[in-house]
Amino acid sequence: MRILDDIKKNILFTMENDPSATSKLSILLTYPHIRAIFRHRIAHWFYNKNLKGIARYIAFRTRKKTGIEIHPGAKIGKNLFIDHGMGVVIGETAVIGNNVIIYHGVTLGAIKNNKTKRHPTIEDNVVLGAGCAILGDITVGKDSKIGCNVVLKQSIPANSRVFDTKPHIK
């Protein structure tokens, strides 16, 4: 029942954060992040039971159906809202806190290819703008906002704002 309670809360969080959300039923049936998170919780359970092949298969099928790729080893808190989730990638050792909003095309990726923690930690109440890449074993402090298409490779403290303000005109 814990997973179902988690999904209910996630639907309410989505209602609060998406002005185009019209009903709980609509969110349940048509928002791919709800399906992706539900399946991730199941895959993560198998992963923690050392049934990694099953976990990876569930993650693979989920990516095919939703366009959202979450490694079964990733740790995800409560109330994750992935808006327009196509192209979101969350790596194996990533940790995501509570009440996080991720827009499409975000990568929580690694820089090094080793067996230790190599993906970012995203603390509570963080917003990650479309297309941003948060790379390496770094921490994005709580209540921070990362702008669109930012590439972040160093930790930032709580309440930070990181935006690319330079125009790219040729």
Buried (B, 14 or more C-beta within 10 A) or exposed (E): EEEEEBBEEBBEBBBEBBEEBEEEEBBBEEBBBBBBBBBBBBBBBBBEEEBBEBBBBBBEEBBEEBBBBBBBBBBBBBBBBBBBBEBBBBBBBBBBBBBBBBBBBBBBBBEEEEEEBBBBBBBBBBBBBBBBBBBBBBBBBBBBBBBBBBEBEEBBEBEBEBEBEEEEEE
